């Protein structure tokens, strides 16, 4: 099969012919039709996350099952599928209470510990494939369907994890990115007022078109006054930080009002400072949110199937354009999601 191989940190992709995957017992193989591309996999490409190279990255797939090794009552050859990013055991207490991202026997990620979706075929444990609802016209919406498993499912989890309601005023950091745009869409779907916060001012129009009441740069001198007007003097109820740098987290904590929740997803992993008196007096909460559960992924596919949310994919290419695509992701020049048609 043809595959995009990443031969080392910050190295260019190479298009190579490699052996077709053969499924061991309990595994299945799918023919990949498209694979979404986001900052999560760019961290591997750029060498910020080190893997055992050479590696095929990518996990936001749409594909069709071509081979199954083992008994499966749910899947058959020809079924359209996407993938659950985390390699979990399905048996520990966290998996049993639908909190798979905390799995006690976590084995890693698709596209890091095992080869991912930047290839013509992908081999995964059977339970990591998630069936696409029949009502989704995936063949005419390949990348839109592929990115649901991350770009839509992750914001859906945030909405639940942070207990966000229609009474809340929400700020989304990194609003113009692949997760940020879909967070705005999810908030709008649930009648929740939000603002976009992003350093890329050229993305403001698209943020506002997808749910933000207005957008603002974190460097703008008038930031606090505009938030004050938006919240009628109460500051924000929730800040969702898809950047999660030291600076963004400290800003997020500082613009929360009483009962505020700061949600962090990913980021640099560096320590940040928050005012402990504010945390006490306002009863602030710091919430970490990782990816989603399998049920939340299925719920996200259902939202798409019912036409309630439509993924925004603004950049599509093939294997030959992968290098340019990842450069745009690295520089923050992609609005919404991007991806590769296989």
C-alpha positions in Angstrom: 0.0 0.0 0.0 1.0 3.7 -0.4 1.6 5.5 2.9 3.0 8.8 4.2 5.9 7.8 6.4 7.3 10.2 9.0 10.9 9.1 9.4 11.9 11.3 12.3 11.0 14.4 14.3 10.6 17.5 12.1 11.4 15.5 9.0 9.5 15.8 5.7 7.0 13.1 4.9 8.0 10.4 2.4 5.4 8.7 0.1 6.4 5.0 0.2 5.1 1.6 -0.7 4.9 -0.6 2.4 3.3 -3.9 3.2 -0.4 -4.1 3.5 -1.4 -4.6 7.2 -2.6 -8.1 8.2 -4.9 -8.3 11.2 -3.9 -10.4 14.2 -6.7 -12.0 16.3 -9.1 -9.4 17.6 -8.0 -6.9 14.9 -9.6 -5.6 11.7 -8.3 -3.7 8.7 -10.1 -0.8 7.0 -9.4 0.8 3.6 -8.8 4.5 4.5 -10.7 7.0 2.3 -9.7 10.2 4.1 -7.9 11.3 7.3 -8.3 14.6 9.2 -5.3 16.7 10.2 -5.0 18.7 13.4 -2.5 20.1 15.8 -2.5 16.9 17.9 -0.7 15.0 15.1 1.4 18.0 14.1 3.0 17.8 17.5 4.4 14.4 16.4 5.4 15.8 13.0 7.2 18.7 14.6 9.0 16.5 17.2 7.3 18.0 20.3 5.9 14.5 20.9 8.5 11.7 20.1 7.4 8.4 18.8 9.1 5.3 17.5 10.0 6.3 14.0 9.3 5.6 11.2 5.6 6.1 11.9 2.4 6.6 10.0 0.5 9.3 11.8 -3.2 10.4 11.7 -6.3 9.1 13.5 -9.4 11.0 12.2 -10.3 8.5 9.6 -13.2 7.5 7.5 -12.8 4.1 6.0 -14.5 0.8 5.1 -13.8 -2.6 6.7 -12.0 -5.0 4.4 -10.9 -7.8 6.8 -11.7 -9.0 10.3 -9.8 -11.6 12.3 -12.0 -12.7 15.1 -15.7 -12.9 16.0 -17.6 -9.6 15.7 -21.4 -9.3 16.0 -21.2 -5.5 15.3 -19.0 -5.3 12.2 -18.8 -6.9 8.7 -16.7 -6.4 5.6 -17.9 -3.3 3.8 -19.0 -1.3 6.9 -18.0 2.3 6.9 -16.1 3.2 10.1 -14.2 5.9 11.9 -11.8 5.4 14.8 -11.6 6.0 18.6 -8.2 7.6 19.1 -7.2 6.1 22.5 -6.1 2.5 22.8 -7.9 1.4 26.0 -8.6 -1.9 27.6 -12.4 -1.8 27.9 -12.2 -3.7 31.2 -10.9 -1.5 34.0 -13.1 0.6 36.3 -12.7 3.7 34.2 -13.6 2.0 30.9 -16.6 0.4 32.7 -18.0 3.8 33.8 -17.6 5.4 30.3 -14.4 7.4 31.3 -12.1 5.5 28.9 -9.6 8.4 28.7 -8.5 7.5 32.3 -8.0 3.8 31.4 -5.8 2.1 33.9 -4.3 -0.1 31.2 -3.9 2.7 28.6 -1.8 1.5 25.6 -1.3 4.8 23.9 -2.7 6.5 20.7 -3.4 5.6 17.1 -0.7 7.2 15.0 1.8 7.2 17.8 2.1 3.8 19.5 0.6 2.1 16.4 0.4 3.2 12.7 -2.4 5.6 11.9 -4.5 6.8 9.0 -2.1 8.5 6.6 -2.1 5.3 4.4 -4.4 3.4 2.1 -5.1 0.8 4.9 -5.2 0.9 8.7 -5.1 -2.0 11.2 -6.8 -1.5 14.6 -8.2 -3.5 17.4 -11.8 -4.2 16.4 -13.2 -2.3 19.3 -11.4 0.9 18.2 -13.5 1.1 15.0 -16.8 3.0 15.4 -19.5 2.4 12.8 -20.8 5.3 10.7 -24.6 5.7 10.9 -26.4 4.7 7.7 -28.0 8.1 7.3 -24.6 9.9 6.9 -23.7 10.3 3.2 -20.0 9.8 4.0 -18.9 9.1 0.3 -19.8 12.7 -0.6 -18.5 14.1 2.7 -15.4 12.2 3.4 -13.3 14.6 5.4 -16.4 16.2 7.1 -17.3 12.7 8.3 -13.7 11.8 9.2 -13.1 14.7 11.6 -16.3 14.2 13.6 -14.5 11.7 15.8 -12.2 14.4 17.2 -13.2 17.9 16.1 -16.8 17.5 17.2 -16.6 14.8 19.8 -14.0 16.6 21.9 -16.2 19.8 22.3 -19.2 17.6 23.1 -17.3 16.2 26.0 -16.2 19.7 27.2 -19.8 20.8 27.2 -20.7 18.0 29.6 -17.5 18.0 31.6 -17.7 21.7 32.4 -21.5 21.5 33.0 -22.1 24.4 30.6 -25.7 25.6 30.4 -27.7 28.3 28.5 -27.2 30.6 31.5 -23.4 30.7 31.0 -21.2 33.2 29.2 -18.3 31.4 27.6 -14.9 32.4 26.2 -13.2 30.0 23.8 -9.4 30.4 23.5 -7.9 29.4 20.1 -11.4 29.9 18.7 -10.3 29.8 15.1 -8.6 26.4 15.2 -9.9 23.0 14.4 -11.3 22.4 17.9 -12.2 26.0 18.7 -14.5 26.5 15.7 -16.4 23.3 16.5 -16.6 24.3 20.2 -18.3 27.5 19.0 -20.7 25.5 16.9 -21.5 23.2 19.8 -22.2 26.1 22.1 -24.4 27.8 19.5 -26.3 24.5 19.0 -27.1 24.5 22.8 -28.1 28.2 22.9 -25.0 29.2 24.9 -23.5 32.7 24.4 -19.8 32.7 23.6 -17.0 34.9 22.4 -14.0 33.9 20.4 -10.5 34.7 21.7 -7.7 34.2 19.1 -4.4 35.9 18.1 -5.3 35.5 14.4 -7.6 38.4 13.7 -8.2 37.3 10.2 -10.2 34.4 11.6 -12.7 36.6 13.5 -15.3 36.7 10.8 -15.5 32.9 10.5 -15.6 32.6 14.3 -18.5 35.0 14.4 -20.3 33.1 11.6 -20.0 29.9 13.5 -21.4 31.1 16.9 -19.3 33.7 18.6 -21.1 36.9 19.5 -17.8 38.6 18.8 -14.1 37.8 18.7 -11.2 39.5 20.2 -7.4 39.2 20.4 -5.9 38.3 23.9 -3.4 41.1 23.3 -6.1 43.8 22.8 -6.0 46.5 25.4 -9.8 46.7 25.6 -10.2 42.9 26.3 -11.4 43.3 29.9 -13.8 46.1 29.0 -15.4 44.1 26.2 -15.7 41.0 28.4 -17.3 43.3 31.1 -19.8 44.5 28.6 -20.5 41.0 27.3 -21.1 39.6 30.8 -22.8 42.7 32.2 -20.0 43.1 34.7 -19.9 39.5 35.9 -16.9 38.2 34.0 -17.0 34.8 32.2 -18.6 31.7 33.6 -16.4 29.4 31.6 -13.1 29.7 29.7 -12.3 26.8 27.4 -8.6 26.9 26.5 -7.5 25.0 23.4 -4.1 26.8 23.5 -3.3 26.0 27.1 0.0 27.9 27.2 1.2 29.5 30.4 0.0 32.9 29.2 -3.4 31.7 28.0 -4.2 29.8 31.1 -3.2 32.7 33.3 -5.4 35.0 31.2 -8.3 32.5 31.3 -8.2 32.3 35.1 -8.1 36.1 35.4 -11.3 36.7 33.4 -13.5 34.2 35.3 -16.3 35.4 37.5 -17.9 33.7 40.5 -18.3 30.0 40.1 -16.1 30.1 37.0 -14.6 27.1 35.3 -11.3 27.0 33.4 -11.1 24.1 31.1 -7.7 23.1 29.7 -7.1 20.7 26.8 -3.5 19.9 25.8 -1.0 22.7 25.6 2.6 23.1 26.6 2.5 21.3 30.0 4.2 24.3 31.7 3.1 25.5 35.1 1.0 28.6 35.4 0.0 31.0 38.2 -3.5 31.6 39.5 -4.6 33.8 42.3 -5.4 31.5 45.2 -7.6 34.2 46.9 -9.7 34.6 43.7 -10.0 30.8 43.5 -11.3 30.7 47.1 -13.6 33.7 47.1 -15.0 33.0 43.6 -15.0 29.2 44.1 -13.2 28.8 40.8 -12.6 25.4 39.2 -9.8 24.1 37.1 -10.9 21.3 34.8 -8.8 19.0 32.6 -10.6 17.4 29.7 -9.1 14.7 27.5 -10.6 13.7 24.1 -14.0 12.0 24.5 -15.6 8.6 25.4 -16.8 6.1 22.8 -20.4 7.0 23.6 -19.6 10.7 23.1 -18.1 9.9 19.7 -21.2 8.0 18.7 -23.4 10.9 20.0 -21.4 13.3 17.8 -21.9 11.2 14.8 -25.6 11.2 15.6 -25.6 15.0 15.7 -24.0 15.1 12.3 -26.4 12.5 10.9 -29.4 14.6 12.1 -28.0 17.7 10.4 -27.6 19.5 13.8 -23.9 20.2 13.4 -21.7 20.3 10.2 -17.9 20.1 10.5 -15.9 22.9 8.9 -13.1 21.6 6.8 -11.4 24.5 5.0 -8.3 22.8 3.5 -8.2 19.5 1.6 -5.3 17.8 -0.2 -3.7 14.5 -1.1 -0.5 12.8 -0.1 1.5 15.2 -2.3 0.2 18.3 -0.5 0.7 16.9 3.1 3.9 18.9 3.7 2.2 22.2 2.9 -0.9 21.3 4.9 1.2 20.6 8.0 3.1 23.8 7.5 -0.2 25.7 7.6 -1.2 23.8 10.7 2.1 24.7 12.4 1.7 28.4 11.6 -2.0 28.5 12.6 -3.1 29.4 9.1 -5.9 26.7 8.9 -9.3 27.8 10.0 -11.4 24.9 11.3 -10.0 21.5 10.2 -7.9 20.3 7.3 -7.3 16.8 6.0 -6.0 14.4 3.4 -8.0 12.5 0.8 -6.4 9.1 0.3 
